[in-house]
Amino acid sequence: MKKTFLAAAVAVLLGQNPAVAQSVPWRAVIGDNSGVTVPGLPAVNRGVTDELLGDLGKGYVGVRITSPDSAQGYWAMKQGSWTQYTKYGVTGAQGPGRTGTDATHVFLSINSGGSGAGADGQRVFIARAGAPDNTNTATWGLWRWDTTKNVEIARGATDADPLGPHLGDDWVFQNDSSTSFQGARAMNGGQVLIDAFVTSPTNATRRYLAKSVPGQPMLPCAMKDSTDRALAPNLTDGDTFDTSWGFSDITVTPDNRVYAELDASNSRVGIWELCSGAPRAVIVNNETGARGPDIGIGTAVFTGFNPVHPGQPGSLYFFANFRPTPSDTSRTGLFHHDGASSKPLAMNDDAGVYGPNWRGTTWNSFDTSSLTSAGEYTAFQAQVRSSDGGNPWGLWRVRAGGTPQLVAIRGINETGPEAGRQWDTFYGNAVLANGDIIAQARTQPDSEYALWLLKNDGSAPRRILKAGQSVSVPTASGVVQAAVSSYEVPSGAAPYSRGGDSWIGADGSLLISVSLATYGSAMITALPSNPIDAIFANGFDG
């Protein structure tokens, strides 16, 4: 869900708060209006959708242009210029790149929804290609744009390597519709994680997860309802993954590790590492010991999970339900798996160590969908309970091995963003690897919406975007300033740490959808002044 934030009528136009003045430079990188002029873009009005920033940031902005017809297809920002890399009805660098007897094939359909970027700018997308004069033999498949040309990496209706599923003779990726391939995620080095349906030699349909590695056959990772040990949960003999998954359940780390929150037969649920040999259960329900909660109680077990978020290499953060003893009811906590055990970061414990650490309160509920992570830090929203009956919501950060630190509490002056102003509601949020938090929030009075930088050094919160402020717009006659009439930030935790492209990257760079005075719909970016390695040490703005 996206939240649109509009300018307040007179205040925006006549009286911008001095605190809105920013050192963060915003610049339009694309817009529907032909007046937004960026190298590579057609100098006409455009229809732009599927705007995404790569999960690592790095300027990897991608869009789909839907009009004019001559520009239809996926485009990517490359070295400061827009490059079109898919086009209907053509061969060559913008076509499917098939060879031999298929060299004349062209793209007939290209799925919408975005074309995700890998760490080196390579991108992946789902499409249908075939001979322009014989579409009956066309096939659905997956392609990887290697920043120069399109490379086919998976194809429906074939069992041949490297495009087939590599499950044996007559096992094929389905070729029925645009949903035969459910999704794909670009990884490092041209690798791609693929979620698809496959068909067996006896025409049975199975959900299948696999990894494409350049120069190798497809690597099988997991299959629904399979008892093959190379594809099954491996908790007990003959067990299976018995529920379909999606990328909301899957996490891909920068070092190409894959984790998934899955359901298995015999009422088992857990977190598995996939695509590094046979599926390996890391954390599971109804077990004590190494795969259970390490809370100092030998009988404690997990009873349910939310998807994991990566931390330092080999470590994971996750919300889970757990039961300390068989007679206890399930409760919720935040955990950090360090590669050996899962220790608590936030939960109601007798000593209050993992509590809110604010005015003697205890946790009332966690917004598990708000969890975001980067390196040693996580951030989340939660509601607390006080002894006098108060139950405010707030935003916390916690460092691996540490205890929760209150960042902001709603409706109370104590942690307000500035004198006389209170936090009201938080929307989209993301934590960076130095503990800084980017959060979209509404504050009171006057229901003011703004994007805020909440630094980890104790300094005051800073607005970095608000309706009414001006941003730079490149035009044919030079860079001009245009006021932001409204903007949109998706609600919930940004998925960049789990490998998903969105509105923020790991380097702190942002891509925000706005409406500009004179120029209409556009995408603006803010890029940190530090290089990526310094961002992790010094923060969003150095």
NORQUI-V540607 format. One record per run of one state. SS is the DSSP state (alpha for helix, beta for strand, coil for the rest). FROM is the first residue (numbers start at 0). TO is the last residue. Records with the same first field share a line. If there is no record, write none. Layout:
# NORQUI-V540607
SS->FROM-TO ; FROM-TO
This chain:
# NORQUI-V540607
coil->0-0 ; 6-7 ; 14-16 ; 20-24 ; 31-45 ; 53-59 ; 67-67 ; 71-71 ; 78-79 ; 84-86 ; 88-90 ; 94-98 ; 102-104 ; 110-115 ; 117-121 ; 131-132 ; 145-148 ; 156-170 ; 173-179 ; 186-186 ; 190-190 ; 199-203 ; 212-217 ; 224-239 ; 241-245 ; 252-256 ; 264-266 ; 274-278 ; 285-287 ; 291-291 ; 294-299 ; 305-307 ; 310-314 ; 323-329 ; 337-340 ; 346-360 ; 374-375 ; 385-391 ; 399-403 ; 410-411 ; 415-416 ; 418-419 ; 431-435 ; 444-446 ; 454-460 ; 465-468 ; 475-476 ; 490-491 ; 493-493 ; 498-500 ; 502-502 ; 504-508 ; 516-518 ; 526-530 ; 538-541
beta->1-5 ; 25-30 ; 46-52 ; 60-66 ; 72-77 ; 80-83 ; 87-87 ; 105-109 ; 116-116 ; 122-130 ; 133-144 ; 149-155 ; 171-172 ; 180-185 ; 191-198 ; 204-211 ; 218-223 ; 240-240 ; 249-251 ; 257-263 ; 267-273 ; 279-284 ; 292-293 ; 300-304 ; 308-309 ; 315-322 ; 330-336 ; 341-345 ; 361-373 ; 376-384 ; 392-398 ; 404-409 ; 417-417 ; 420-430 ; 436-443 ; 447-453 ; 461-464 ; 469-474 ; 477-489 ; 492-492 ; 501-501 ; 503-503 ; 509-515 ; 519-525
alpha->8-13 ; 17-19 ; 68-70 ; 91-93 ; 99-101 ; 187-189 ; 246-248 ; 288-290 ; 412-414 ; 494-497 ; 531-537
